[in-house]
């Protein structure tokens, strides 16, 4: 049986969609089929010396991948998800509309309401 190391997972709001191994990117449905058939295994290297197997778990409505290396009940594969880059965006100050500028020209500068 061949085994593949999962380095990252790709996910969206519905869950894990693909896994990134050392050799390729594989769709999650294909990974589930490989694990269920027993021909291919997948694992996560949580520590440099510990290998955690990835299992396919069935529930009402489908099957999903599960790995846990710290003993909790949480699916730790989500910790391997790509982090989306974040950046700060400066917003421009709001510009006055043409109508407001017209009113300012006709009636003089308006005072803010109190």
C-alpha positions in Angstrom: 0.0 0.0 0.0 1.4 3.4 -0.9 1.1 6.3 1.5 1.1 10.0 0.8 2.0 12.9 3.2 -0.6 15.6 3.3 1.1 19.0 3.6 -1.9 21.3 3.1 -5.6 21.2 2.5 -7.8 23.5 0.4 -11.2 24.3 1.8 -14.1 26.6 1.3 -17.2 27.3 3.4 -18.5 23.7 2.8 -15.4 22.0 4.1 -12.2 20.4 2.7 -12.2 20.3 -1.1 -8.7 19.1 -2.0 -5.5 17.9 -0.4 -1.9 18.9 -1.3 0.6 16.1 -1.0 4.3 16.2 -1.7 3.7 15.1 -5.3 0.3 16.5 -6.4 -3.1 18.0 -5.6 -5.9 15.5 -5.2 -9.6 16.0 -5.0 -11.2 15.1 -1.7 -13.6 12.6 -3.3 -10.7 10.7 -4.8 -8.8 10.7 -1.5 -11.9 9.2 0.2 -12.2 6.5 -2.5 -8.5 5.7 -2.1 -8.8 5.4 1.7 -12.0 3.4 1.5 -10.6 0.9 -1.0 -7.5 0.4 1.1 -5.0 0.7 -1.8 -3.6 4.1 -0.7 -3.1 5.7 2.7 -2.7 9.3 3.6 -1.1 10.7 6.7 -0.2 14.0 8.4 3.2 14.6 10.0 2.1 16.6 13.1 5.5 16.4 14.6 8.8 15.5 13.0 8.6 12.0 14.5 4.8 11.3 14.7 2.7 10.2 11.7 -1.1 10.6 12.1 -3.3 8.6 9.7 -6.1 10.4 7.8 -9.4 8.5 8.0 -12.6 8.8 6.0 -15.6 9.2 8.3 -19.1 8.5 7.2 -22.1 10.4 8.5 -25.7 11.2 7.4 -25.3 13.0 4.1 -21.8 12.1 3.1 -18.2 11.3 4.0 -15.4 13.5 5.1 -11.7 13.3 6.0 -10.6 13.3 9.6 -7.2 13.5 11.3 -6.5 14.2 15.0 -3.0 14.3 16.4 -3.5 15.8 19.9 -6.2 13.6 21.3 -9.1 16.1 21.1 -12.3 15.5 19.2 -11.7 18.2 16.7 -10.8 17.6 13.1 -7.3 19.0 12.9 -7.0 18.8 9.1 -8.6 22.2 9.1 -5.4 23.5 10.8 -3.5 22.7 7.6 -5.7 24.9 5.4 -4.1 27.6 3.3 -4.2 31.0 5.0 -5.6 33.6 2.8 -3.3 36.7 2.7 -4.7 39.7 4.4 -3.8 43.3 3.8 -5.1 46.6 5.0 -7.0 48.8 2.5 -7.3 52.5 2.9 -10.6 53.9 1.8 -10.8 57.3 0.1 -12.7 60.0 1.8 -16.3 60.3 0.4 -16.5 62.9 -2.4 -19.3 65.4 -2.6 -21.8 64.8 -5.2 -22.3 67.2 -8.1 -25.7 68.1 -6.7 -24.2 69.0 -3.3 -21.6 71.2 -5.0 -24.3 72.9 -7.0 -26.3 73.6 -3.8 -23.1 75.0 -2.2 -22.6 77.3 -5.1 -26.2 78.6 -5.1 -26.8 78.9 -1.4 -23.4 79.2 0.1 -21.6 76.7 2.2 -24.0 74.6 4.3 -23.4 74.2 8.0 -23.7 70.7 9.5 -26.9 69.9 11.4 -26.7 69.6 15.2 
